[in-house]
């Protein structure tokens, strides 16, 4: 049997955005808070971002190198 849904009151994505027809100025402002990472979490986040950036840079560099090789060997012959 399915367990009943229990609403704990948390807001995942607030839809009270200025400019929308349903915007309510009186709505309570929620504290955004900041996620504080410890050194290990920060290092892993930094390594992940650097890995993604280096992967993209590597793919683009390989595409440029292949284009230059194609241009010099086939196209501009």
C-alpha positions as CSV (number, residue, x, y, z in Angstrom):
1,X,0.0,0.0,0.0
2,X,1.3,3.5,-0.8
3,X,2.2,5.7,2.1
4,X,0.5,9.0,2.3
5,X,2.4,12.1,1.2
6,X,3.5,14.3,4.1
7,X,4.3,18.0,3.3
8,X,7.1,19.2,5.5
9,X,6.8,22.8,4.3
10,X,10.1,23.1,2.5
11,X,10.3,25.2,-0.7
12,X,12.5,23.7,-3.4
13,X,12.0,26.4,-6.0
14,X,10.1,29.5,-4.9
15,X,7.8,30.8,-7.7
16,X,7.3,34.3,-6.1
17,X,9.2,36.2,-8.7
18,X,8.9,39.9,-9.2
19,X,7.1,40.7,-12.4
20,X,4.9,37.7,-12.4
21,X,1.1,38.1,-12.0
22,X,1.1,36.1,-8.8
23,X,4.0,38.0,-7.1
24,X,3.3,38.8,-3.5
25,X,5.4,41.5,-1.8
26,X,4.2,40.4,1.6
27,X,5.5,36.8,1.2
28,X,8.3,36.1,3.7
29,X,11.8,36.3,2.3
30,X,13.6,33.1,2.8
31,X,17.3,33.0,3.9
32,X,19.3,31.7,0.9
33,X,22.1,30.6,3.1
34,X,25.5,29.6,1.8
35,X,26.8,26.1,1.6
36,X,30.1,26.0,3.4
37,X,32.4,23.3,2.0
38,X,35.2,21.8,4.0
39,X,38.6,21.5,2.4
40,X,38.0,18.0,1.0
41,X,34.7,18.9,-0.6
42,X,36.2,22.1,-2.0
43,X,39.1,20.1,-3.5
44,X,36.8,17.6,-5.1
45,X,34.5,20.3,-6.5
46,X,37.6,22.1,-7.9
47,X,39.0,18.9,-9.4
48,X,35.7,18.2,-11.0
49,X,35.4,21.6,-12.5
50,X,39.0,21.5,-13.8
51,X,38.4,18.1,-15.2
52,X,35.3,19.2,-17.1
53,X,37.1,22.4,-18.4
54,X,40.2,20.4,-19.5
55,X,38.0,17.8,-21.3
56,X,36.2,20.6,-23.3
57,X,39.5,22.3,-24.0
58,X,41.0,19.0,-25.2
59,X,38.1,18.2,-27.5
60,X,38.2,21.7,-29.0
61,X,42.0,21.5,-29.4
62,X,41.8,18.1,-31.1
63,X,39.1,19.5,-33.5
64,X,41.4,22.4,-34.4
65,X,44.4,20.2,-34.9
66,X,42.4,17.8,-37.1
67,X,41.1,20.7,-39.1
68,X,44.6,22.1,-39.7
69,X,45.8,18.6,-40.7
70,X,42.9,18.2,-43.1
71,X,43.4,21.7,-44.5
72,X,47.1,21.2,-45.2
73,X,46.9,17.6,-46.5
74,X,43.7,17.5,-48.5
75,X,42.0,20.8,-49.0
76,X,44.9,23.1,-49.8
77,X,46.7,20.6,-52.0
